[in-house]
Amino acid sequence: MNKSPSAMQQQDGLDRSELLPLSPLSPTMEEEPLVIFLSGEDDPEKIEERKKSKELRSLWRKAIHQQILLLRMEKENQKLEGASRDELQSRKVKLDYEEVGVCQKEVFITWDKKLLNCRAKIRCDMEDIHTLLKEGVPKSRRGEIWQFLALQYRLRHRLPNKQQPPDISYKELLKQLTAQQHAILVDLGRTFPTHPYFSVQLGAGQLSLFNLLKAYSLLDKEVGYCQGISFVAGVLLLHMSEEQAFEMLKFLMYDLGFRKQYRPDMMSLQIQMYQLSRLLHDYHRDLYNHLEENEISPSLYAAPWFLTLFASQFSLGFVARVFDIIFLQGTEVIFKVALSLLSSQETLIMECESFENIVEFLKSTLPDMNTSEMEKIITQVFEMDISKQLHAYEVEYHVLQDELQESSYACEDSEPLEKLERANSQLKRQNMDLLEKLQVAHAKIQTLESNLENLLTRETKMKSLIRTLEQEKMAYQKTVEQLRKLLPADALANCELLLRDLNCNPNNKAKMGNKP
């Protein structure tokens, strides 16, 4: 720092183009400290020159420091720009799928307003959200909208403490080791293998997916890791960060109850397959009979739909719309979508005459729909309501299981298998007859309830009309009392006689009413 700028400029091996800029005021050689010290003169002019030299050196030091800061800032800006470009590129790769339905600009603006309520944690009208969701969801804001819908659900529903997930942060879970590591690694390459974000072996997508699945397997010890969860986690990762995806996966599993179908006993999945079979039996009897004749149960084709939420076989645009409705309505959406898919292709399924052809159609041809067909199915799902039926079918399933268990205890060990099969088929027929009677009873109950509502509505209207007539009667009585006070006695007597005549002869009353 004691060297003059001219001496610094002549340092060995330095390129002048890489040097820091010099101060605009270069001091002379006489201003160097060594020269000044050797001169030993106390001339006022030289003292003044020394002061100026100190000021210049101070300015020079400031210039060096500022230049270093500028260089550092420039490097940081370059890093931020690079990170921003990488993030934009990653986001572009993630959202590389064709949307189902067009989201209008007005809908986009309305969603932006709704998302402000998400930050403020304000309850919104669910009917408005339902209408808005039906009109469409912008792909770029889909992750935020899912988080908004999850918040609205949690503002209205509180999980019991026993059903709450363990309170462990995502970062803490990543520090631990999981026994499910091998199974997760095997499924990484099978999850969205054609999507650019997940197709690179051990790339950014697969690493994020591994972290998310590992964290959940450590959080939920009962479920751990199950095939199918990777597709659900993958859809979430395409629309948000790892930690956000982890929170939404917890919401789907715990708050909406999807974790039941991934339990080791698969009991919930068996109930779901029974419920789907009953829906087909009640609403699409011909299709149900056709599938039964070819021994095709829902578990053959619908189990992957339920376990992956349709993500393993259908296009991402369609799956994203299904997820939109799931975050709003919950688990029953899977039944609605499955029923709509089967009913929309009922004619083509009926044309398949063998087991192999039907299975091939359901697994390959059915998922290969065009955009207009997907839009029709999504519209049907929004308009469908099967919550009561699903609840009734679940109760039926448990009743049937209890009866079968009791009958198995009553059977002797030596009883032939043929008798058991005949008894089982007879019980099935009885069960179907009872279920049909139950459906008829439900229909009658619904009719009676609607009639009761109509009667109650009419009663309310009649009561309102009676109150109005009573008020009019009181007003007329007050008017008559006032007229009695104003009219003379003779005129009043004549009026009373006239009123008596009218009351006694209603025909005269009608004639007087017809007079102009």
Buried (B, 14 or more C-beta within 10 A) or exposed (E): EEEBBEEBEEEEEEEEEEEBEBBEEEBEEEBBBEEBEEEEEEEEEBEEBBEEBEEBBEEBEEBBEEEEEEEEEEEEEEEEEEEEEEEEEEBEBBBEBEBBBEBEEEBBEBBEEBBEBBEEEEEBEEEEBEEBBBBBBBBEBBBBBBBBBBBBBEEEEEEEEEEEBEEEEBEEBBEEEBEBBEBBBEBBEEBBEEBEBBEEEEBBBBEBBBBBBBBBBBBBEEBBBBBBBBBBBBBBBBBBEBBBBBBBBBBBBBBBBBBBBBBEEBEBBBBBBBBBBBBBBBBBEEBBEBBEEBEBBBBBBBBBBBBBBBBBBBBBBBBBBBBBBBBBBBBBBBBBBBBBBBBBBBEEBBEBEEBEBBBEBBEEBBBEBEBEBBBEBBEBBBEBEBEEBBEBBBEBBEEBBEEEEEEEEEEEEEEEEEEEEEEEEEBEEEBEEEBEEEBEEEEEEEEEEEEEEEEEEEEEEEEEEEEEEEEEEEEEEEEEEEEEEEEEEEEBEEBEEEEEEBEEEEEEEEEEEEEE
